[in-house]
Amino acid sequence: MTNIPYNIISRLLHERKISKTDFANHLGIARSTLNDYLKGRTLMTTDRIQQTAKFFNVTVGYLFGEETYNINDINKTLNNHQQQINELKIFIEQIKNK
């Protein structure tokens, strides 16, 4: 069993608008067990941590606070990619119209 900063899981639940009940059901545990995890009264097993990381599509390192994802950086990157896609669409249309 391993101790992780459970506030990260709470934040992920909040940010992604996932209920504790739905998350507990996904893990196959009682909601009271999830509450015990989130309050640090019970430690998650390694398998449960891996299952949690997969559910949120983050790394185990992220759950331990070893890695960070800045939402502003992610949004900036996505906006840059969208701009490049739009420029490619315009270029393709220009080629089609020649």
LINLINQUI-V533026 format. One line per field, one symbol per residue. phi: phi as a letter, one per 40 degrees, with the letter a starting at -180 (. if undefined). psi: psi as a letter, one per 40 degrees, with the letter a starting at -180 (. if undefined). burial: b if it has 16 or more other C-alpha atoms within 10 Angstrom, else e. Layout:
# LINLINQUI-V533026
phi = ???
psi = ???
burial = ???
This chain:
# LINLINQUI-V533026
phi = .bcbccccccccccccfbcccccdcccgbcccccdccccgcbcccdccccccccdcfbccdcccgcbbbccccccccccccccccccccccccccccc
psi = iihihedddddddddefhidddddddefiiddddddddeedhiiiddddddddddefiiddddeeeiihhdddddddddddddddddddddddddde.
burial = eeebebeebbeebeeeeeebeebbeebeeebeebbebbeeeebbeeeebeebbeeeebbbebbbeeeeeeeeeeeeeeeeeeeeeeeeeeeeeeeeee
